[in-house]
Amino acid sequence: MPESVFHSLLKTIAKALRERMYQRGLWNNHTNFLGYPSAGNWDQDPSLFDEMVFDCYMFAIAKRLRSLTNAMQRFDNIDGLVFRNINNFLTERQRTHDPIGYAVAQNLICALQDGIESGTIIPEGLKRGKICNQTSFSFESSKITDDDPQLISKVLRNNQTWLKIRIKLAKRNKRVQQQLCELICAFKDVGIKHFRFKTLVDIMKDDVRASYLSVKIDEPQDDFYIDCDELNNIFHQWYLNMIQLIENSTYQRRVRHNLKLIFMARVQAISKFTEIPSQSQLAKQLNVSVGTINACIKILRQYAQDITNNYKSNSLSIFIDKILK
C-alpha cells in the first residue's frame, strides 16, 4: 500500500473513531478505560489517540483483510463493514479494559428494555431501535427536560435495593437486571420524572466501581471501613497525581517506565477481577529482578505518602496500603 494511501486511510479511521467515541461518551473518559495508560483523558494526552488509531486499523482492516477483500468482490462499497469493525473495536476494548463499566451498561440496558416492554418506561431518541447514550426516558407522555444527576445520585445512595445489588452489577446477571428494572420504575415515586441513559449509567458505573474496590481489598481480619462514595470521588485525582509525579521525576527514563508499569499493574488488577500481582510476578513480567521491583514499590510508597495526606481520607489511605504493600 502506498504511504500516502495508508496515511489517508488512518485519517479516515481517526475521524470515524473519534465520532464513535463522542457518541458513546468515551472521549472525556480516562484513557485507562480503553486500556491506554496515561495521566488524563484523550484531550490531555493526544499522542495516545494516534496509538489507538493504529490499533483500530489493525483490528478493523489489517487482521480482516481477507474477508474485506472477498466482500469487495460482492459489494460496490464496504465502508459499512469497516465502520462496524471500528464499533466492534471499541466494544472489545471496553469489555477487556473496563469490565465493570461494560457489565453495568449491559445490565442497565436490559433493565430499561424490560421497563419499555412493560410500558412503564417511555424512551425517546433510540438509535435504530436501540438504547444509546443520547436516549432519554420518562414515565409519562410529556416533553423530555434536562435530568438531575444530583437527585439521581441521592436517590440511589438512599435506596436499600441499590445498595444491595450494586456490587452484583459488576457481572451480567439476569435476576439483578429484573431488580434494577423495578428500582428504576420506582423513580417516578421519588421525584425523578426524566433521565438520560448516559447520566444514569455514568452514576451507576462510578458507584459500582467504588463498591467493587472496597470489596476487593477488604479482608475479614482487618478492622477498617471504606467509604465508597468518598473513595470514588478522590481516587481518580489521586491516581492522576501519582502518574504526574512518576513522569516528572528525575529518575532515568527506564526507571520511570518501570514505576509507571508497576503502579498501573497493581491498580488495574482491581478493576479486572484479578489478584494484585506479587513482586515476583511483576519481576517476571518486566524481566527485572525482584530487588528492582521492591525498590520501585518503595519509591511509589513514598510518592503516595507525599500526596495522600493532602486528601485527608482514611478510605484512600487504606486502599493505598493494600495496593502498594
C-alpha positions in Angstrom: 0.0 0.0 0.0 1.5 3.4 -1.0 2.4 5.6 2.1 0.1 8.4 1.0 -2.9 6.0 0.8 -2.0 4.5 4.2 -2.0 7.9 5.9 -5.2 8.8 4.2 -6.8 5.6 5.5 -5.6 6.3 9.0 -7.1 9.8 8.9 -10.4 8.3 7.9 -10.3 5.8 10.7 -9.3 8.5 13.2 -12.3 10.6 12.2 -14.7 7.7 12.5 -13.2 6.5 15.7 -13.4 10.0 17.3 -17.1 10.3 16.2 -18.0 7.0 17.8 -16.1 7.8 21.0 -18.1 11.0 21.3 -21.3 9.1 20.6 -20.5 6.6 23.3 -19.4 9.2 25.8 -15.8 7.8 25.8 -13.9 10.8 24.6 -13.9 12.6 28.0 -13.3 9.4 30.0 -10.0 8.4 31.4 -7.8 6.6 28.8 -7.4 3.7 31.2 -11.0 2.6 30.4 -9.8 1.6 26.9 -6.5 0.2 28.1 -4.2 3.1 27.4 -2.2 4.2 30.4 -1.9 8.0 30.7 -2.1 10.9 33.1 -5.5 12.1 31.9 -8.2 11.8 29.2 -7.8 11.9 25.5 -7.6 15.7 25.2 -4.8 15.7 27.9 -2.7 13.0 26.2 -3.5 13.3 22.4 -0.5 11.1 21.5 -2.3 8.1 22.8 -5.1 8.6 20.3 -2.7 8.1 17.4 -1.7 4.8 19.0 -5.3 3.8 19.3 -6.0 4.7 15.7 -3.2 2.3 14.6 -4.6 -0.4 16.9 -8.0 0.2 15.4 -6.6 -0.1 11.9 -5.0 -3.4 12.8 -8.3 -4.7 14.3 -10.7 -3.3 11.7 -8.7 -3.8 8.5 -5.3 -5.5 8.7 -6.5 -8.6 10.6 -9.6 -8.8 8.4 -8.1 -8.1 5.1 -9.1 -11.4 3.5 -12.8 -11.1 4.5 -12.8 -7.4 3.4 -11.2 -8.4 0.0 -13.8 -11.1 -0.5 -16.6 -8.6 0.4 -15.2 -6.1 -2.3 -15.9 -8.8 -4.9 -19.6 -8.9 -3.9 -20.4 -5.3 -2.9 -19.6 -2.0 -4.5 -18.9 -0.4 -1.2 -17.6 -2.0 2.1 -17.5 1.2 4.2 -20.3 -0.2 6.3 -18.2 -3.3 7.2 -15.2 -1.2 8.1 -17.3 1.1 10.3 -18.9 -1.9 12.0 -15.4 -3.2 12.7 -14.5 0.1 14.3 -17.5 -0.1 16.6 -16.5 -3.7 17.5 -13.0 -2.5 18.2 -14.3 0.0 20.8 -16.7 -2.6 22.3 -13.8 -5.1 22.7 -11.6 -2.5 24.3 -14.4 -1.6 26.8 -15.2 -5.2 27.6 -11.5 -6.1 28.1 -10.2 -3.0 29.9 -13.3 -1.7 31.8 -15.2 -4.9 32.5 -17.1 -3.4 35.4 -18.3 -0.4 33.4 -19.2 -2.6 30.4 -21.2 -5.0 32.6 -23.0 -2.2 34.4 -24.0 -0.7 31.0 -25.3 -4.0 29.6 -27.2 -4.8 32.8 -28.8 -1.3 32.7 -29.8 -1.6 29.0 -31.5 -5.0 29.7 -33.3 -3.5 32.7 -34.5 -0.5 30.7 -35.7 -2.7 27.9 -37.8 -4.7 30.3 -39.3 -1.4 31.5 -40.0 -0.3 28.0 -41.7 -3.7 27.1 -43.9 -3.4 30.2 -45.0 0.1 29.1 -43.7 1.7 32.4 -40.8 3.5 30.8 -41.1 5.6 27.7 -37.9 6.1 25.6 -37.1 8.9 23.3 -34.1 9.1 21.0 -33.5 5.4 20.3 -30.8 4.7 17.6 -32.1 2.2 15.1 -34.4 0.9 17.9 -31.6 0.5 20.4 -30.7 2.4 23.6 -27.7 4.7 23.3 -26.1 7.5 25.4 -28.4 10.1 23.9 -31.6 8.1 24.7 -33.9 9.8 27.3 -36.6 8.2 29.4 -39.8 9.3 31.1 -42.7 7.8 32.8 -45.5 9.6 31.0 -46.0 11.1 27.6 -44.6 14.6 28.1 -41.7 16.7 26.8 -38.3 15.5 28.0 -36.4 18.1 30.0 -32.9 18.0 31.5 -32.3 15.4 34.1 -30.9 16.0 37.6 -27.7 14.0 38.3 -27.6 15.1 41.9 -31.1 13.9 42.6 -30.4 10.6 40.9 -27.3 10.1 42.9 -29.1 10.9 46.2 -32.0 8.5 45.4 -29.6 5.7 44.7 -27.5 6.3 47.8 -30.6 6.1 49.9 -32.2 3.1 48.2 -31.6 -0.2 50.0 -32.2 -2.3 46.9 -29.5 -0.4 45.1 -27.0 -0.7 47.9 -27.8 -4.5 48.0 -27.5 -5.2 44.2 -24.9 -2.7 43.0 -21.9 -5.0 43.6 -23.6 -7.7 41.6 -23.8 -5.4 38.6 -20.1 -5.9 38.1 -21.1 -9.0 36.1 -24.1 -9.6 33.9 -26.9 -11.0 35.9 -30.5 -11.6 34.7 -32.0 -11.6 38.2 -30.3 -8.4 39.1 -31.5 -6.8 35.9 -35.1 -7.5 37.0 -34.4 -5.9 40.4 -32.8 -2.9 38.7 -35.8 -2.5 36.4 -38.1 -2.4 39.4 -35.9 0.1 41.1 -35.9 2.4 38.0 -39.6 2.1 37.5 -40.0 3.4 41.1 -38.0 6.6 40.2 -41.3 8.3 39.4 -42.4 8.0 43.0 -39.4 9.8 44.4 -39.4 12.8 42.1 -37.4 11.7 39.1 -39.6 12.3 36.1 -36.9 12.2 33.3 -33.4 10.9 32.9 -30.9 10.3 30.2 -29.2 6.9 29.8 -25.7 8.4 29.9 -26.4 10.3 33.1 -27.8 7.2 34.9 -25.1 4.8 33.6 -22.2 7.1 34.5 -23.5 7.4 38.1 -24.0 3.7 38.4 -20.6 2.8 36.9 -18.8 5.1 39.3 -20.7 3.7 42.3 -20.3 0.0 41.3 -16.5 0.6 40.6 -16.1 2.2 44.1 -18.1 -0.6 45.7 -16.1 -3.3 44.0 -12.8 -1.6 45.0 -13.8 -1.7 48.7 -14.8 -5.4 48.4 -11.6 -6.4 46.6 -9.3 -5.0 49.3 -11.5 -5.9 52.3 -10.2 -8.7 54.5 -12.2 -10.2 57.4 -9.3 -10.0 59.9 -8.8 -6.3 59.3 -10.8 -3.8 61.3 -11.4 -1.0 58.9 -14.2 0.7 56.9 -14.0 2.2 53.5 -16.5 4.9 52.4 -17.2 4.0 48.7 -18.5 7.5 47.8 -15.5 9.2 49.4 -13.0 6.8 47.7 -14.7 7.2 44.3 -14.7 11.0 44.5 -11.0 11.3 45.1 -9.3 8.2 43.8 -9.0 9.3 40.1 -7.5 12.7 41.1 -5.0 10.9 43.4 -4.2 8.4 40.6 -3.5 11.3 38.1 -1.3 13.0 40.7 0.7 9.8 41.1 1.2 9.4 37.4 2.4 13.0 37.1 4.8 12.5 40.0 6.3 9.5 38.2 6.5 11.2 34.8 8.1 14.4 36.3 10.6 12.6 38.5 14.3 12.9 38.0 14.9 9.2 37.6 16.2 7.7 34.4 13.6 7.0 31.7 13.9 3.2 32.2 13.2 3.7 35.9 10.2 6.0 35.3 8.9 3.4 32.8 9.1 0.6 35.4 7.5 2.7 38.1 4.5 3.5 35.8 4.1 -0.1 34.7 4.2 -1.4 38.3 1.8 1.2 39.5 -0.6 0.6 36.6 -0.5 -3.2 37.0 -1.4 -3.0 40.7 -4.2 -0.5 40.2 -5.7 -2.1 37.1 -5.7 -5.6 38.7 -8.5 -4.5 41.0 -10.8 -3.4 38.1 -10.1 -6.6 36.1 -11.3 -9.0 38.7 -7.7 -10.4 39.2 -5.4 -10.6 42.2 -2.9 -7.8 42.7 0.4 -9.1 41.2 3.1 -10.0 43.6 6.6 -8.6 43.4 7.9 -11.9 41.9 5.1 -11.9 39.2 5.9 -8.3 38.3 9.6 -9.1 38.1 8.9 -11.9 35.6 6.5 -9.7 33.5 9.0 -6.9 33.3 12.1 -9.1 33.0 13.8 -7.4 36.0 14.9 -8.6 39.4 12.7 -8.8 42.5 15.0 -6.3 44.1 14.3 -3.8 41.4 10.6 -4.3 41.9 11.0 -3.9 45.6 13.0 -0.6 45.1 10.3 0.7 42.7 7.5 -0.1 45.1 9.3 1.8 47.9 9.5 4.8 45.6 5.8 4.5 44.8 5.0 4.3 48.6 7.0 7.5 49.2 5.2 9.3 46.4 1.8 8.1 47.7 2.7 9.3 51.2 3.8 12.7 49.9 0.5 13.4 48.3 -2.1 11.3 50.2 -2.0 13.4 53.4 -3.4 16.3 51.3 -6.6 14.3 50.8 -7.2 13.6 54.5 -9.1 10.4 53.6 -8.9 7.3 55.7 -10.5 5.3 53.0 -7.8 6.3 50.5 -5.0 5.6 52.9 -6.4 2.1 53.5 -6.7 1.5 49.8 -3.1 2.7 49.1 -1.7 0.4 51.8 -3.3 -2.5 50.1 -2.2 -1.9 46.5 1.4 -0.8 47.5 2.1 -3.4 50.2 
